[in-house]
């Protein structure tokens, strides 16, 4: 018994070191995503500092972050961020609900797909700015038209993602459900929903990205607050640092909200034995 104790202790040391290294790699992996933007920012800062460029049209990161700091100290920045987040949040919610409902109907019932899908595909080809005058005429120039425009941008990728995912469900799995005489609701809950969920999460992320794009179009017209208004104000007053500051904040908020969707969906996708998940572990 005494001679076995060192053996057990030695065998536990590799396991502990392996667990520590896996935890380290888990924390280090997200940091790799910062490598490229930080390298580019430092490189441009060095170019301007060395005098190779005056940085007038493309200010260095130090000047951009100084502008962000000034806006934050005045309280103006948080006011604009809150307004934009409110619009994107409401537009995203309405767009997801409508896209999910109509996408599920078109994917599950062939008759509804023949009736709805040609019209939806035609509307999808309309540029975002083309909706602006119509929404202003119908809904006014205030918040309702802006939220409606964002919802339109979110609707189409969610609709296509849900419909395409339902249509791509393996027929053999559906036949198994019919063999076990599952009801319509049970078929949806136990077969269609798990099969559709991975593609649905992707469509949510794409829709959110388009929501951030459409909010710029919404805030460039008839807005007195929001990050899009900061862009327009910087362009009219000739402030490239303010324009870049708004773009940087858009990028940060877009990445954070995309990450929130990814984290929220992760518990529902643990059953996946996908290639990407195997490479990460």
Steps between C-alpha positions, in 0.01 A plus 500: 500500500783738579677433170181569303454854631774668290369325191152642553643845568712491186205390286286789623761763410462466118122522537529819701748652255276399210200666664697818563620512140148447368369784717783721380426421135129568559576850626775565245291400197268805507801728534622387159208688345649827631838436340415631151313822593751590774791441261341717231420776752853503640645494149297805392584679826868442423461626143344828618743540791799457268370772267432280197137621509340803658197296613257774399255287300573176686582598860718268709340285769622732776300788353194281445502373859554855625182596313314207657626608842381858443155379393482270801600773746232731366237226531413535132644162404282292733192689387572413136586138584178455699289638215662271244479192724131567563426520128704193412350300787139573407558462127684173556221363719224583249707376206583169672139434596368570150785316325463195723123477456493549123813289447349212698171526311674507162731213591236273652214550252578481130184692402596792724851494355367525145281792603742694723852429386495668153376826656751486785787433260396797287479729803841376620663648190386854588788712640466615858498870413208446263278421799585826680270746315212252510534436873531872571183561297311222677643512853645848537856611554530392862585168666236276340639534147857434620402187691295376203799544268725299734234229533487468120876451489485229768194325355646371173803300626296351784220405259743339255691324777191345657339400172824359357577308819156337505523406132845347553394268785591142412195318368607179676471670840150618417404150388624365833269746677209390288584135570469573872172681424606833643240772491561824314609683815721211611656484153589869521629483860701178480621492137464827313602738778834332586582466130417864427664657806865522375398675177256717695778629725707587193205685348456696825862609488471602134176685573661684790785609275253636247312669783815695587541592134139613463512713815764715331267558206217577743703746708651681205157635414299706744684406820635731769661227711672168448832379364380553143433862587858523631622375161296761313600776742867414459466503122323837491744664742810343347596289805654174375597401856133512603401292196759235582401510866138421406619220269714348776209509744273339239756221459532444876124497561441275199758249619369504858139440396607224260695340784192516723299302245781248471522455878122479543472233229797291618307293763245398235769385253715287729366185338668590170793285395617746237838539335560851638418396856740207476780727379449741791509236774 
